[in-house]
Amino acid sequence: MRFRFRLPAAWTELQVLGPAAAKPWQLARTPDGTELAFKLTSADDVLTRHIEQTGRLRVMGEPRIGGPVRIAVPGHPLLGLASFSLP
């Protein structure tokens, strides 16, 4: 019998540029300096407050343009989804 082990997903931390709840689309900067627009499509209140307080957002894997991407905050399980686009 073979077992498949899943490696933990890598998270990318983004710097949010401005208040997260101010408008539907917000700007965020990736670690390499690229600016992307994002919209929280499904988010827990804990996630929204954390983004507002810290100016940080964690994305599962790399942020990609289009469909929903899983998002979370440090120390918490998956809390929501976001969509990304070019600013």
GUNUMAR-957659 format. One record per residue: residue number from 1; residue in one letter; z, x, y of N, C-alpha, C in turn. Coordinates in Angstrom, 3 decimals. Example, Ala and Ser with C-alpha at 12.3 -4.5 7.8 and 13.67 -1.06 7.14 Angstrom:
2
[node 1 a [7.800 13.190 -5.690] [7.800 12.300 -4.500] [7.800 13.200 -3.300]]
[node 2 s [7.080 12.850 -2.250] [7.140 13.670 -1.060] [7.870 12.900 0.030]]
***
This chain:
87
[node 1 m [0.000 0.845 -1.172] [0.000 0.000 0.000] [0.000 0.894 1.241]]
[node 2 r [-0.904 0.601 2.171] [-0.990 1.379 3.400] [-0.408 0.583 4.550]]
[node 3 f [0.353 1.252 5.369] [0.907 0.629 6.561] [0.142 1.133 7.770]]
[node 4 r [-0.106 0.239 8.690] [-0.733 0.644 9.940] [0.330 0.657 11.017]]
[node 5 f [0.433 1.755 11.690] [1.382 1.869 12.776] [0.629 1.773 14.092]]
[node 6 r [1.120 0.940 14.954] [0.531 0.816 16.290] [1.274 1.710 17.245]]
[node 7 l [0.540 2.534 17.924] [1.176 3.384 18.927] [1.562 2.530 20.119]]
[node 8 p [2.646 2.853 20.786] [3.008 2.088 21.970] [1.914 2.198 23.022]]
[node 9 a [1.672 1.093 23.706] [0.643 1.086 24.749] [1.068 1.975 25.900]]
[node 10 a [0.119 2.655 26.454] [0.394 3.467 27.643] [0.371 2.544 28.854]]
[node 11 w [1.290 2.764 29.758] [1.378 1.957 30.972] [0.946 2.794 32.161]]
[node 12 t [0.236 2.173 33.091] [-0.160 2.820 34.331] [0.623 2.168 35.456]]
[node 13 e [1.302 2.976 36.254] [2.077 2.428 37.367] [1.235 2.477 38.641]]
[node 14 l [1.122 1.335 39.295] [0.354 1.210 40.526] [1.289 1.055 41.712]]
[node 15 q [0.861 1.555 42.856] [1.601 1.354 44.104] [0.988 0.148 44.803]]
[node 16 v [1.807 -0.872 45.035] [1.339 -2.086 45.700] [1.354 -1.845 47.208]]
[node 17 l [0.258 -2.193 47.857] [0.110 -1.954 49.288] [0.332 -3.260 50.034]]
[node 18 g [1.574 -3.549 50.371] [1.910 -4.787 51.082] [2.723 -5.723 50.205]]
[node 19 p [3.268 -6.793 50.779] [4.090 -7.747 50.023] [3.284 -8.466 48.943]]
[node 20 a [3.845 -8.574 47.752] [3.131 -9.158 46.615] [2.892 -10.647 46.761]]
[node 21 a [3.755 -11.349 47.453] [3.624 -12.803 47.534] [2.906 -13.262 48.809]]
[node 22 a [2.411 -12.334 49.609] [1.843 -12.685 50.903] [0.555 -13.494 50.800]]
[node 23 k [-0.288 -13.185 49.835] [-1.553 -13.894 49.670] [-2.009 -13.740 48.229]]
[node 24 p [-3.005 -14.518 47.816] [-3.409 -14.447 46.410] [-3.868 -13.056 45.963]]
[node 25 w [-4.695 -12.372 46.758] [-5.179 -11.043 46.385] [-4.436 -9.983 47.180]]
[node 26 q [-3.946 -8.974 46.490] [-3.225 -7.863 47.094] [-3.941 -6.567 46.772]]
[node 27 l [-3.616 -5.518 47.499] [-4.175 -4.201 47.206] [-3.143 -3.348 46.482]]
[node 28 a [-3.645 -2.516 45.585] [-2.796 -1.571 44.866] [-3.554 -0.259 44.734]]
[node 29 r [-2.805 0.829 44.649] [-3.401 2.153 44.505] [-3.029 2.708 43.139]]
[node 30 t [-4.034 3.212 42.428] [-3.828 3.831 41.125] [-3.311 5.255 41.320]]
[node 31 p [-2.817 5.890 40.252] [-2.327 7.262 40.387] [-3.382 8.250 40.905]]
[node 32 d [-4.672 7.967 40.670] [-5.710 8.880 41.158] [-6.172 8.544 42.578]]
[node 33 g [-5.529 7.538 43.221] [-5.834 7.205 44.601] [-6.849 6.085 44.797]]
[node 34 t [-7.391 5.545 43.719] [-8.348 4.449 43.814] [-7.624 3.174 44.248]]
[node 35 e [-8.210 2.448 45.194] [-7.620 1.174 45.615] [-8.337 0.024 44.925]]
[node 36 l [-7.546 -0.900 44.386] [-8.058 -2.084 43.711] [-7.369 -3.314 44.275]]
[node 37 a [-8.067 -4.432 44.246] [-7.450 -5.706 44.593] [-6.940 -6.315 43.296]]
[node 38 f [-5.785 -6.987 43.362] [-5.273 -7.668 42.172] [-4.707 -9.020 42.559]]
[node 39 k [-4.706 -9.901 41.574] [-4.128 -11.229 41.743] [-3.279 -11.512 40.515]]
[node 40 l [-2.027 -11.930 40.740] [-1.166 -12.312 39.627] [-1.643 -13.666 39.123]]
[node 41 t [-2.127 -13.711 37.887] [-2.634 -14.973 37.341] [-1.567 -15.698 36.539]]
[node 42 s [-0.608 -14.956 36.053] [0.518 -15.522 35.327] [1.655 -14.521 35.464]]
[node 43 a [2.717 -14.914 36.154] [3.798 -13.954 36.392] [5.148 -14.642 36.403]]
[node 44 d [6.100 -14.015 35.770] [7.488 -14.444 35.754] [8.093 -14.161 37.141]]
[node 45 d [9.094 -14.933 37.531] [9.771 -14.708 38.813] [10.377 -13.309 38.898]]
[node 46 v [10.863 -12.804 37.774] [11.445 -11.452 37.747] [10.385 -10.431 38.136]]
[node 47 l [9.187 -10.606 37.614] [8.097 -9.685 37.918] [7.731 -9.732 39.397]]
[node 48 t [7.573 -10.909 39.940] [7.214 -11.049 41.356] [8.272 -10.422 42.259]]
[node 49 r [9.546 -10.685 41.981] [10.628 -10.098 42.785] [10.629 -8.576 42.675]]
[node 50 h [10.421 -8.072 41.458] [10.412 -6.621 41.252] [9.282 -5.971 42.058]]
[node 51 i [8.109 -6.572 42.032] [6.976 -6.027 42.795] [7.310 -6.016 44.284]]
[node 52 e [7.884 -7.096 44.774] [8.232 -7.185 46.190] [9.291 -6.153 46.576]]
[node 53 q [10.276 -5.933 45.702] [11.375 -5.021 46.019] [10.993 -3.550 45.887]]
[node 54 t [10.153 -3.232 44.908] [9.853 -1.822 44.641] [8.474 -1.374 45.110]]
[node 55 g [7.554 -2.315 45.281] [6.189 -1.938 45.629] [5.453 -1.302 44.466]]
[node 56 r [5.902 -1.557 43.256] [5.302 -0.982 42.047] [4.906 -2.090 41.073]]
[node 57 l [3.859 -1.823 40.305] [3.375 -2.745 39.281] [2.914 -1.921 38.095]]
[node 58 r [3.321 -2.286 36.903] [2.897 -1.580 35.698] [1.832 -2.404 34.984]]
[node 59 v [0.769 -1.715 34.605] [-0.357 -2.333 33.922] [-0.460 -1.720 32.526]]
[node 60 m [-0.653 -2.560 31.500] [-0.815 -2.037 30.154] [-2.173 -1.346 30.077]]
[node 61 g [-2.166 -0.070 29.742] [-3.405 0.704 29.711] [-3.857 1.024 31.121]]
[node 62 e [-5.149 1.008 31.337] [-5.732 1.265 32.652] [-6.140 -0.062 33.277]]
[node 63 p [-5.966 -0.226 34.584] [-6.437 -1.460 35.212] [-7.956 -1.523 35.097]]
[node 64 r [-8.474 -2.695 34.756] [-9.919 -2.843 34.626] [-10.374 -4.057 35.431]]
[node 65 i [-11.564 -3.990 35.927] [-12.131 -5.065 36.728] [-12.450 -6.243 35.805]]
[node 66 g [-12.104 -7.440 36.252] [-12.431 -8.635 35.481] [-11.225 -9.276 34.847]]
[node 67 g [-11.399 -9.693 33.610] [-10.426 -10.483 32.857] [-8.983 -10.066 32.962]]
[node 68 p [-8.110 -10.879 32.449] [-6.671 -10.641 32.593] [-6.203 -9.340 31.938]]
[node 69 v [-5.273 -8.690 32.622] [-4.653 -7.454 32.158] [-3.156 -7.715 32.070]]
[node 70 r [-2.531 -7.233 31.024] [-1.085 -7.421 30.858] [-0.322 -6.554 31.842]]
[node 71 i [0.719 -7.143 32.428] [1.535 -6.434 33.413] [3.016 -6.622 33.095]]
[node 72 a [3.826 -5.701 33.565] [5.273 -5.761 33.328] [5.985 -4.892 34.358]]
[node 73 v [7.296 -4.846 34.233] [8.119 -3.965 35.053] [8.969 -3.115 34.117]]
[node 74 p [9.397 -1.940 34.576] [10.199 -1.069 33.714] [11.429 -1.779 33.171]]
[node 75 g [11.678 -1.597 31.872] [12.867 -2.153 31.253] [12.767 -3.608 30.838]]
[node 76 h [11.611 -4.234 31.012] [11.441 -5.627 30.633] [10.214 -5.770 29.741]]
[node 77 p [10.205 -6.787 28.893] [9.014 -7.024 28.068] [7.869 -7.530 28.948]]
[node 78 l [6.743 -7.756 28.331] [5.582 -8.277 29.038] [5.971 -9.518 29.834]]
[node 79 l [5.622 -9.540 31.102] [6.025 -10.638 31.965] [4.876 -11.397 32.604]]
[node 80 g [3.654 -10.922 32.464] [2.585 -11.665 33.108] [1.216 -11.064 32.913]]
[node 81 l [0.273 -11.633 33.639] [-1.117 -11.202 33.615] [-1.614 -11.069 35.052]]
[node 82 a [-2.551 -10.167 35.242] [-3.178 -9.991 36.549] [-4.668 -9.759 36.354]]
[node 83 s [-5.441 -10.127 37.358] [-6.863 -9.834 37.379] [-7.103 -8.791 38.461]]
[node 84 f [-8.059 -7.889 38.223] [-8.381 -6.828 39.182] [-9.825 -6.940 39.618]]
[node 85 s [-10.084 -6.534 40.868] [-11.442 -6.469 41.384] [-11.514 -5.328 42.386]]
[node 86 l [-12.708 -5.028 42.833] [-12.859 -4.027 43.889] [-12.468 -4.693 45.209]]
[node 87 p [-11.841 -3.934 46.119] [-11.411 -4.533 47.391] [-12.579 -4.952 48.276]]
***
